[in-house]
Amino acid sequence: MSGTPPNPRYGHSASISGPDIVFFGGWTLESGKRLDKRESGNTEYFTILNTNTMSWDLATYKGKAPHCRYGHTITSIGPHLLIFGILFLISLTYKRWMGIQQSNK
């Protein structure tokens, strides 16, 4: 296995999309000390394990990532992941974070 696996955590979510197991959020012993790198699209709380290559990847995506959270759910819809508890979409195809606006209608 190659790459750096995520720190041990709890309250995270995981979903399968193709050959990837995607992990998002959760709380670690380091969570309170981390630098907020959401502007760069690189976060330590969004990691992918590719089961074809058995390698870990610290995902880097365009756009501003949501704040880290725990106790949420994440659902795979084709090449996209929907995060419930904040309504955010992650496009694995376009490597982009996208917030979803809710309508009051």
Secondary structure, DSSP 8 states (H G I E B T S, - for coil): -BS------BS-EEEEETTEEEEE--B-TTGGG----GGGTEEEEEEEEETTTTEEEEEE-BS------SS-EEEEETTEEEEETTTEEEETTTTEEEE------
